[in-house]
Amino acid sequence: MTGTTATTPHPPAELDDTGHEPTAEPIPPEGVRNYSFTFPPSLMRRLRSAQWHTLQNPDGHQTVSGLVRAVVAEEVARLEDTYNGGLPFPEVEGRLPPGPGPAGAQRGAAIRAINRRKARQEADSGA
């Protein structure tokens, strides 16, 4: 079957000389590796939907991984420009400590304290 269907919003791609669909997202020379990150389910749904529904646009991404790589590369470049004179940060050896850094821990504690106060106020007001 050719053409567009309800589950495939784009026509089948032309195959390259290896019999595979060509990709607009070449794999970097060092290759790729799987990593595990946590995302809120709502963000993951939005990510998958954005990739799928923009696939055929000139700036669309062929895969969710390709979209994630592009977004992360852009943000890392911004951080390097802003905080390290446009140069890559020194590589971190070994494992990063889990959890937030000191500033993040303070923000989390402040948010939890606000939430506890709100819960007490609602309980005291009979809500």
Phi, psi and omega in degrees: 000135179244167177095193185263139176238176181296328182263351179233099187281008181221152179291158178301142180283155172292145179270145177278186185289352175264358181088009180250159175290136176291151180243142177273359184240083182297148177286135179300156182305327181280359180085190178229161181216147177283139175228160180244124177229155178259140177225145170298141180306324180295322178292321178297319177298316179296319178300309181298318180294318179298316179298312185295314186280351177246008185309319185271356178285153181304327179259015177288169182239139183289334182220159174297319179300320178297320177296315179298316179301317181296315182293316181294318179299320179295317181291321178297318178298320178296316179296318178297317178296316185287318191245356183217032175061026179080004180260154175299144175291155174302143181294142177268124179272143176076194182277144173282147178294143179287158175085180183283160172286181183303316181294319178295322178296320178295317178298317179298318179296320179295318179296316179297321178296318178298315180296321177296317178299315179299316180297319178295317180298319179293321178294318181292329182275356178083014181286000000 
